[in-house]
């Protein structure tokens, strides 16, 4: 499906988008919703797509965080879970 002027492609991709693509799609959805020109059904569909994108992005962030924790493992096998920049434990 062709992207509109805001970069939104209707959420119709065969594969899950990369994190950056998903974030761009989510931002385009927010723009469409904030514009206020969508009908009720279109707005609900856009909101549902936004929720699905948000869940996908959260899963991708969680996977990235787990990878960082694995990379930070100590030589003795202990995990040193340290907060990422901007995060506190």
WOTASUL-V446577 format. One record per helix or strand of 2 or more residues. SS is the DSSP state (H for helix, E for strand). FROM is the first residue (numbers start at 1). LEN is the number of residues. If there is no record, write none. Layout:
# WOTASUL-V446577
SS,FROM,LEN  SS,FROM,LEN
This chain:
# WOTASUL-V446577
H,19,17  H,40,32
